[in-house]
């Protein structure tokens, strides 16, 4: 991750362009071993123990993933918080799985859940993360500001 400014995006239901790519599902407690297998590469995420995985969920993070071949190919979290905006967080795709639409599928799934809950969806990404910018913009997210 870059220490340079981030770009913030927001998506309203009227702007959302869902993507029906690969199958995505919500992760359950029993999926922790799959999550743990990708988290060392996706550091500095904090949920590296079963306890921290459950603690993240207790804080409002709900994780979804594309799972193929018994491995998570891409994952993202919906941060469920009160108010008019829900957050798309912790988008990660295995390096060897990039460029296949997995991130777009998982971000679309999480965004749909946020919008279905009556909130606008928000996400942010580093100014130099062009792949995530393409994913967000292709799904209907609009740039709202640069965050520091």
Secondary structure as UniProt FT lines:
FT   STRAND          6..11
FT   TURN            13..15
FT   STRAND          25..26
FT   HELIX           29..31
FT   HELIX           32..39
FT   TURN            40..44
FT   HELIX           50..58
FT   TURN            59..60
FT   STRAND          61..68
FT   TURN            69..70
FT   STRAND          71..79
FT   STRAND          85..93
FT   HELIX           95..97
FT   TURN            98..99
FT   HELIX           102..116
FT   TURN            117..118
FT   STRAND          120..126
FT   TURN            127..128
FT   HELIX           130..138
FT   TURN            139..140
FT   STRAND          142..147
//
